[in-house]
Amino acid sequence: MMTMIIKIFNQVIIQVGKNLRQMSNSENPLNILWHESSIHKLDRQEILQQKGCVIWLTGLSGSGKSTLACAVSQSLHSRGKLTYILDGDNIRHGLNRDLSFSKEDRSENIRRIGEVAKLLADAGVICIASSISPYRKDRDACRALLPKGDFIEVFIDVPLYVCEARDPKGLYKLARAGKVKGFTGVDDPYEPPCSCEIVLQQKGTDSMSPSDTAEILISYLEKNGYLRA
């Protein structure tokens, strides 16, 4: 019985994902109207004493996105600031579990993450999205969802050979062996940002500690008024 329930549940999840993709490619029906709330983003920010925004960490697999996201979140938490991490791998365990790694599904993966990040920012949360997000147009589409200044794109510019040497998940090895197809940096392109807010560049094998790197981002937030209402 339990096996049957799990099977049905998985089928429902897959169908929901398909419906989301169909909806994303169609216009809103005429009977769906936006319902305005009496409580707005500024009201929520006043309670939290911070400004909701999206910090979008992009870079190759193994560049340190997830590690940096956790370091930024931990540092801001210690200052009494509310954050939430949208990790690319974690999202694929739930909301995006129905998506493959085809170019089309990768774009849909980023679109969904962008929409969730937008909601979190509107709630006044400092959202940290950590995802390879290899295609420039997909990241730009996420930027367009938010008010000007509320999308902070951070390019973790680590050379491919460094990421491949780290290979924390063993994925580069599998990709080179032909066991993983469409892997970014190996047989699928990564399109670096043209005009992001922050570039964290690593030229050799030496790198800053996650906590020191996190302070660069937090300094940006402080300078631009995101850590106060």
Salt bridges, closest charged atoms under 4 A:
GLU36 OE2 - HIS40 NE2 3.64
ASP43 OD2 - HIS40 ND1 3.92
ASP89 OD2 - LYS169 NZ 2.47
ASP98 OD2 - ARG21 NH2 3.49
ASP98 OD1 - ARG112 NH1 3.01
ASP105 OD1 - ARG21 NH1 2.93
GLU108 OE1 - ARG111 NE 2.90
GLU108 OE2 - ARG112 NE 2.78
ASP122 OD2 - ARG44 NH2 2.88
ASP138 OD1 - LYS137 NZ 3.08
ASP150 OD2 - LYS41 NZ 2.81
GLU153 OE2 - ARG139 NE 2.73
GLU153 OE1 - ARG143 NH2 3.15
GLU164 OE2 - ARG176 NE 2.77
ASP188 OD2 - ARG106 NH1 2.97
GLU197 OE2 - ARG143 NH1 2.82
GLU215 OE1 - ARG79 NH2 3.07
GLU222 OE2 - ARG79 NH1 2.76
